[in-house]
Amino acid sequence: MKPVKNDDLYLNIKNIFQSARDSAYRQVNFIMVEAYWNIGQQIVQEEQNGKERAEYGSYLIKELSSRLTKDFGKGFTQQNLRNMRQFYNCFPIRYTLCSELSWTHYKISIGL
């Protein structure tokens, strides 16, 4: 096999690949941010059941955490689900989410 002698060719291909990888990462990250927002929305709607405020003493988060952890592994702790609920409450209008911000950015912005 002949070594590639043209460094420009190698660098161009490397940059194309890196750019594609970065773009894919940003897309996946935003899709997960949207998923966390949707999860938060579902939790709030279920907890409030059409009421202005949720009733206290609900075991919803605990049960969801247990079942989701069983199905998907770590990442669905009770605290993480509470964070998703708070995320939705802080950004109740979905189109205000910015695709340039990661879940970490949102967590910091809402004080988590």
N, C-alpha and C positions, 0 to 999 in steps of 0.2 A: 504494500500500500504506500502510495506516495504521500508525503506530508504536504499540507496546504502551505504554499509559500506566500500567498497573498494575504497579508495581515488585514488589509482593508476588507476583503471578502469575509474573513472570519469575524471581524468586529461588526460588520453590517448584519450578518446572520445572528451573532450573539445579541445585538441590540433588538432585532426583530423578535427573537425568542423572549428576551427579558421584558420587552414591552407587552407582548401577548400574555405572559405570565402575570405581570403587574395588573393588567386590565382584567384578567380572569379573577384575580384575588379581590379586586375592588367590587366586581359584580357579585361574587359569592358573599362578600362581607355585607353588601347592601341587602341582598336577598335575606340574609340572616337577621339583619336589623328589622326588615319588614316582617319576618316571621315572629320575632320577639314582640313587635307592636301588635300583630294579630293575636298572639297568645294572650297578651295583656288585655286586649279588647274583649276576648272571649271570657276571660276570668272576671273582669269587671261586670260584664253583662250578666253572667251567671250569678255572681254574688249579689248584685243589686236587684236582679229579677224585676226590672221595670221601676224600681224605687229610686229616689234621689240618692240615698246612701245605702251602703251594704249593712246587713245585720251582723253583729259581732257573734263570735262563737262558732263560726263556720269552719268545718273541717275540709273544705274544698281544696285548699292549697296543699294540705298534708296528703290527701288522697291522690291528687294529681301528681305530686312529686313522687310518691311511691310507684305509681303505675307507669309514669313516663320514664323514670329511672330504670325500671325493669325492662321496658321496651327499647330505650335508646341509650342507656348508660348514663354516665355522669353529665352534669350540665343542667339537670332539672331539680336541683335542691329546692327546698321550700323558700330559701332566701332568693334564689335566682328567679323563681316564679313571682315572688313579691316584687322584685326589681322590674320584671316585665309588666306587672300590673301598674307599678308606679310610672314606668316609662309611658304607658298608654295614657295614664291620667295627666301627665305633664305635657304630652303632645297628642291631644285627642283628635287632631285633624291630620289625617294620614299624609296628605300631599305636602305638609310642611317638613316632612323628613327630607334630609339632604343626603344624596347618594355619596357625597364626598366625606361624610362623617362615619366613623366606625362605631360599633357598640360601646367601645371604651370611651369615645368622645361623649356619647349620650349619657353614659353612666356618670361621668364627671360633671356634665352640665346639670344633672338633676340631683347631684350630691350623694351618689351611691358609693 
